Amino acid sequence: MKLSNRRLQRHRKIQLSMTSMIDVVFLLLIFFLTTASFVPTERDLESTMRVQSTSAGASDLQPAVVDVVPGRSGFVYRLGQRELDDPEQLTDLLARFDNKAQGAFVRVSDRAPFRMAAAAVQACKTAGFASVSYIPLGDEP
């Protein structure tokens, strides 16, 4: 007993609905466009530190390194051997540096108050340094 007719099945055309495929393609396109990163990666960014081998005087100078560390009476700003309590004194001292194009480094202990770290960075900017780099020290001075 034959239940289906093969002749009728041969002449029938298969039709696919393209509407759902187009919807899927547009959804994928929107997904990839919204999740794509158009920000340059870190390896493509230029460094703020510049080395000038032609200038003889500036290459001999040490960069400015400001430490915010515990001192005798709380936290202090340490610049070389000097310990300062006031950010204005730090700004005045940093303004006398000649190598402002090399930038400054602010190293801060983890236990230091935020206001002191921010004041040290602002003092370097106010003194005229081209770039200021923030370096966390951890618990060690």
Secondary structure, DSSP 4 states (H G I P E B T S, - for coil): ---S-HHHHHHPPP---HHHHHHHHHHHHHHHHHH---SPPGGGSPPS----SS-HHHHTSPPEEEEEEEETTEEEEEETTEEES-HHHHHHHHHT-S-GGG-EEEEEETTS-HHHHHHHHHHHHHHT-S-EEEEEEET--
